[in-house]
């Protein structure tokens, strides 16, 4: 997936979910940094600009979709949601939606699409 080590920021308030997603992305040659809360992720984003940010829709005390909308357009954005989404990987407002429990291949495709949409380096 990632020819070079593209950096992916993961934001989810469940450690187990972060661990699974990170493992899938690392297998695909991505550099992964994970955060359990949006405040820490926002501080990190002041200093670094990952290629893609993947956020859970429902975070403790926050909304992952709003978090993604606040990011610059040149960062790929993927929203993990428990709601049904099609496999088309079409961005809505620059955000790719991916169902929880997506396969490694679906995650790979979402990252590639998010990079292409945002013109991020991947």
NUFI-865599 format. One line per 3 residues: number of its first residue (from 1); for each residue x, y, z of N, C-alpha, C, O, CB. Coordinates in steps of 0.1 Angstrom, whole numbers, plus 5000, padded with zeros to 4 digits. Last residue first. Glycine has a CB too. Example, Ala and Ser with C-alpha at 12.3 -4.5 7.8 and 13.67 -1.06 7.14 Angstrom:
// NUFI-865599
2) 5128 4978 5071 5137 4989 5071 5129 5000 5079 5134 5011 5080 5141 4994 5057; 5132 4943 5078 5123 4955 5078 5132 4967 5078 5142 4967 5085 5113 4955 5090
// end
This chain:
// NUFI-865599
122) 5016 5094 4999 5015 5080 5004 5023 5071 4995 5023 5059 4997 5000 5075 5004; 5009 5126 5005 5020 5117 5001 5018 5104 5007 5017 5103 5020 5033 5123 5006; 4976 5137 4993 4986 5135 5004 4997 5126 4999 4995 5118 4989 4980 5129 5017
119) 4954 5144 4979 4967 5146 4972 4978 5145 4983 4989 5151 4981 4968 5159 4965; 4930 5137 4988 4936 5148 4994 4949 5152 4988 4955 5162 4991 4939 5145 5009; 4924 5115 4971 4914 5126 4973 4921 5139 4978 4919 5150 4973 4903 5122 4982
116) 4946 5098 4976 4943 5103 4963 4934 5115 4963 4937 5125 4956 4937 5092 4954; 4943 5092 5003 4955 5099 4998 4953 5105 4985 4957 5116 4982 4967 5089 4998; 4918 5079 5003 4920 5092 5011 4932 5099 5006 4932 5112 5005 4921 5089 5026
113) 4925 5057 4988 4915 5066 4983 4917 5080 4990 4916 5090 4983 4901 5061 4984; 4943 5044 5005 4948 5048 4992 4938 5059 4986 4943 5068 4980 4948 5036 4982; 4927 5040 5027 4938 5048 5029 4943 5053 5015 4946 5065 5013 4950 5040 5036
110) 4908 5022 5015 4903 5035 5021 4915 5045 5022 4914 5056 5019 4897 5033 5035; 4924 5000 5009 4917 5008 4998 4913 5021 5003 4914 5031 4996 4905 5000 4993; 4931 4992 5035 4941 4996 5025 4935 5005 5014 4940 5015 5011 4948 4984 5019
107) 4906 4985 5045 4913 4996 5051 4924 5001 5042 4926 5013 5040 4920 4991 5064; 4900 4964 5028 4891 4976 5028 4898 4988 5034 4897 4999 5029 4878 4973 5035; 4921 4946 5036 4920 4951 5022 4911 4964 5021 4915 4973 5014 4915 4940 5013
104) 4913 4941 5062 4926 4948 5059 4926 4954 5045 4932 4964 5043 4938 4938 5061; 4878 4949 5066 4890 4940 5064 4902 4948 5062 4902 4960 5060 4887 4930 5052; 4860 4965 5093 4865 4964 5079 4877 4955 5078 4885 4954 5087 4868 4978 5073
101) 4851 4971 5118 4853 4957 5114 4857 4955 5100 4856 4943 5095 4840 4949 5117; 4831 4999 5109 4838 4991 5119 4839 4977 5115 4830 4971 5110 4832 4993 5133; 4832 5011 5075 4825 5005 5086 4834 4998 5096 4845 4993 5092 4815 4994 5081
98) 4842 5043 5065 4845 5029 5066 4838 5023 5078 4839 5028 5089 4861 5027 5067; 4842 5071 5044 4836 5064 5055 4839 5049 5054 4838 5044 5043 4821 5067 5055; 4863 5098 5037 4860 5084 5034 4854 5078 5046 4859 5079 5057 4872 5076 5029
95) 4857 5132 5032 4859 5121 5042 4855 5108 5036 4843 5107 5032 4851 5125 5055; 4850 5153 5015 4864 5150 5017 4868 5138 5027 4879 5136 5029 4871 5162 5021; 4822 5152 5015 4829 5163 5021 4844 5160 5024 4849 5164 5034 4822 5167 5034
92) 4827 5119 5010 4816 5128 5012 4822 5140 5021 4827 5138 5032 4804 5122 5020; 4843 5097 4987 4844 5107 4998 4831 5116 4998 4826 5119 4988 4856 5116 4997; 4836 5064 4982 4835 5077 4977 4835 5087 4988 4827 5085 4998 4821 5078 4968
89) 4838 5036 4986 4849 5045 4990 4848 5058 4984 4859 5065 4981 4862 5038 4987; 4819 5016 4982 4824 5024 4970 4836 5033 4973 4843 5037 4964 4812 5032 4965; 4807 5000 4999 4821 4997 4997 4827 5006 4986 4838 5004 4982 4822 4983 4993
86) 4785 5020 5021 4788 5011 5009 4803 5009 5008 4811 5016 5014 4782 5017 4996; 4778 5016 5056 4783 5024 5044 4786 5015 5033 4789 5003 5035 4796 5032 5049; 4759 5016 5085 4762 5010 5072 4767 5020 5063 4762 5031 5061 4749 5004 5067
83) 4777 5026 5115 4766 5027 5106 4770 5021 5093 4781 5020 5089 4762 5042 5104; 4800 5027 5129 4792 5015 5131 4780 5015 5122 4773 5005 5121 4787 5014 5145; 4829 5041 5113 4816 5042 5119 4809 5028 5120 4812 5019 5113 4807 5051 5110
80) 4857 5060 5108 4852 5047 5112 4839 5048 5119 4837 5055 5128 4863 5039 5121; 4867 5081 5083 4858 5080 5095 4854 5066 5097 4848 5060 5088 4846 5090 5093; 4896 5096 5071 4888 5083 5071 4880 5083 5084 4886 5084 5095 4897 5070 5069
77) 4914 5118 5051 4905 5116 5062 4896 5104 5060 4890 5102 5050 4896 5129 5064; 4945 5132 5042 4935 5123 5040 4927 5120 5052 4932 5119 5063 4941 5110 5034; 4953 5166 5040 4954 5154 5049 4942 5145 5045 4931 5149 5045 4954 5158 5064
74) 4947 5189 5027 4958 5181 5022 4961 5169 5031 4972 5163 5029 4970 5189 5019; 4928 5204 5041 4923 5196 5029 4934 5187 5024 4931 5177 5017 4919 5204 5019; 4931 5203 5077 4934 5209 5064 4930 5199 5053 4930 5187 5055 4949 5213 5062
71) 4904 5194 5099 4917 5192 5094 4919 5199 5080 4909 5201 5073 4921 5177 5093; 4878 5196 5107 4886 5207 5111 4900 5206 5105 4908 5215 5106 4887 5208 5126; 4867 5171 5100 4863 5183 5092 4872 5195 5095 4874 5204 5086 4849 5187 5094
68) 4877 5155 5120 4882 5154 5107 4879 5166 5098 4888 5170 5091 4876 5141 5100; 4861 5164 5142 4875 5164 5143 4881 5164 5129 4890 5172 5126 4881 5153 5151; 4835 5157 5132 4839 5171 5134 4854 5173 5135 4859 5182 5129 4832 5176 5147
65) 4839 5129 5134 4836 5135 5121 4839 5150 5121 4845 5156 5112 4821 5133 5116; 4842 5123 5161 4853 5121 5152 4851 5128 5138 4861 5132 5132 4855 5107 5149; 4833 5142 5187 4828 5136 5175 4839 5135 5165 4845 5146 5161 4816 5145 5169
62) 4835 5136 5223 4838 5143 5211 4832 5136 5199 4827 5125 5200 4854 5144 5209; 4832 5121 5246 4831 5135 5247 4835 5143 5234 4837 5155 5235 4840 5140 5258; 4847 5095 5232 4843 5100 5245 4843 5115 5245 4854 5121 5245 4852 5093 5257
59) 4836 5093 5198 4847 5093 5208 4841 5098 5221 4831 5105 5221 4858 5103 5203; 4824 5080 5170 4819 5083 5184 4831 5082 5193 4837 5071 5196 4808 5073 5188; 4839 5076 5147 4829 5087 5147 4825 5090 5162 4823 5102 5165 4816 5081 5140
56) 4875 5074 5148 4862 5068 5151 4851 5079 5152 4854 5090 5157 4862 5060 5165; 4897 5084 5122 4891 5086 5135 4877 5079 5136 4870 5077 5126 4888 5102 5137; 4927 5087 5106 4916 5078 5107 4910 5080 5121 4917 5078 5131 4920 5063 5105
53) 4945 5107 5085 4940 5106 5098 4927 5097 5098 4918 5100 5090 4936 5120 5105; 4974 5106 5064 4960 5103 5066 4957 5103 5081 4965 5099 5090 4957 5089 5060; 4999 5118 5066 4993 5116 5052 4978 5114 5054 4970 5120 5046 4999 5105 5044
50) 5005 5141 5092 5004 5128 5087 4998 5128 5073 4991 5138 5069 4997 5118 5096; 5023 5166 5103 5012 5165 5093 5013 5151 5087 5020 5148 5077 5014 5176 5082; 5031 5180 5135 5033 5170 5124 5021 5170 5115 5010 5174 5118 5035 5156 5130
47) 5023 5199 5153 5037 5198 5150 5040 5189 5138 5050 5191 5131 5044 5192 5162; 4996 5198 5156 5002 5211 5155 5016 5211 5150 5022 5220 5144 5001 5218 5169; 4991 5171 5160 4988 5177 5146 4993 5191 5145 4995 5196 5134 4974 5176 5143
44) 4994 5169 5187 5004 5162 5178 5003 5169 5164 5013 5171 5158 5001 5147 5177; 4971 5182 5196 4984 5187 5199 4995 5181 5190 5004 5189 5186 4988 5183 5214; 4952 5164 5185 4952 5178 5181 4966 5185 5184 4971 5192 5176 4941 5187 5187
41) 4956 5142 5201 4958 5141 5186 4960 5155 5181 4968 5157 5172 4946 5133 5180; 4949 5151 5226 4963 5147 5224 4966 5147 5209 4977 5151 5204 4966 5133 5230; 4921 5156 5221 4930 5167 5225 4945 5163 5223 4952 5172 5218 4928 5169 5240
38) 4910 5131 5214 4912 5141 5203 4921 5153 5208 4928 5159 5199 4899 5147 5199; 4925 5101 5227 4916 5112 5228 4920 5123 5218 4931 5125 5214 4916 5118 5242; 4942 5081 5220 4930 5077 5226 4920 5089 5228 4908 5087 5230 4932 5071 5240
35) 4962 5076 5191 4958 5085 5202 4944 5080 5207 4935 5076 5199 4957 5099 5198; 4991 5065 5173 4978 5063 5178 4975 5072 5190 4983 5075 5198 4976 5048 5182; 5008 5063 5143 5008 5069 5156 4993 5069 5161 4984 5073 5153 5014 5084 5155
32) 5026 5043 5119 5013 5046 5126 5016 5052 5140 5024 5048 5147 5005 5033 5128; 5037 5040 5088 5041 5044 5101 5028 5049 5108 5021 5058 5103 5052 5056 5100; 5030 5012 5067 5027 5025 5071 5033 5028 5085 5034 5019 5093 5011 5027 5072
29) 5032 4986 5055 5043 4995 5054 5040 5010 5058 5046 5019 5052 5049 4995 5040; 5012 4969 5061 5011 4975 5048 5021 4987 5046 5020 4996 5038 4997 4980 5044; 5014 4963 5087 5017 4952 5077 5018 4958 5063 5024 4951 5054 5005 4942 5078
26) 5005 4987 5098 5019 4984 5098 5023 4973 5089 5034 4973 5083 5024 4981 5112; 4977 4983 5094 4984 4993 5087 4999 4991 5086 5006 4993 5076 4981 5007 5092; 4971 4962 5112 4968 4961 5098 4976 4971 5090 4981 4967 5079 4953 4963 5096
23) 4980 4974 5136 4987 4962 5131 4984 4960 5116 4993 4956 5109 4982 4949 5139; 4962 4995 5139 4977 4998 5138 4984 4986 5132 4992 4987 5123 4983 5001 5151; 4938 4981 5142 4940 4990 5131 4955 4992 5128 4960 4992 5117 4933 5003 5132
20) 4943 4968 5167 4940 4961 5155 4943 4969 5142 4949 4964 5133 4925 4956 5155; 4948 4990 5185 4958 4980 5183 4956 4972 5170 4965 4969 5162 4958 4970 5195; 4924 5004 5184 4937 5011 5179 4947 5000 5176 4954 5001 5166 4942 5020 5190
17) 4907 4985 5195 4905 4989 5181 4918 4996 5176 4922 4993 5164 4893 4999 5180; 4918 4985 5221 4918 4972 5213 4916 4976 5198 4923 4970 5190 4907 4963 5218; 4913 5011 5231 4927 5006 5229 4927 4994 5220 4936 4993 5211 4933 5003 5242
14) 4891 5034 5221 4892 5020 5225 4905 5014 5221 4909 5014 5209 4880 5011 5218; 4888 5059 5210 4889 5058 5225 4889 5043 5230 4888 5041 5242 4877 5065 5231; 4910 5068 5183 4898 5060 5188 4899 5059 5203 4911 5058 5208 4898 5045 5181
11) 4928 5077 5157 4921 5083 5168 4909 5074 5172 4899 5074 5164 4918 5097 5166; 4959 5075 5140 4947 5068 5144 4941 5074 5157 4949 5077 5166 4949 5053 5147; 4977 5087 5113 4973 5090 5127 4960 5083 5130 4950 5084 5122 4972 5105 5130
8) 5002 5075 5093 4988 5075 5095 4985 5077 5110 4991 5070 5119 4982 5061 5091; 5027 5082 5069 5023 5083 5083 5008 5084 5084 5001 5092 5078 5029 5096 5090; 5043 5060 5047 5034 5071 5049 5029 5071 5064 5027 5060 5069 5022 5070 5039
5) 5072 5051 5037 5065 5050 5050 5055 5062 5051 5059 5072 5056 5075 5049 5062; 5064 5044 5003 5073 5049 5014 5065 5048 5027 5053 5044 5027 5077 5064 5011; 5042 5029 4995 5055 5027 4989 5066 5032 4998 5076 5025 5001 5057 5034 4975
2) 5017 5014 5010 5025 5026 5011 5039 5023 5006 5046 5015 5011 5026 5031 5026; 5008 4988 5000 5000 5000 5000 5009 5012 5000 5008 5020 4991 4991 5000 5012
// end
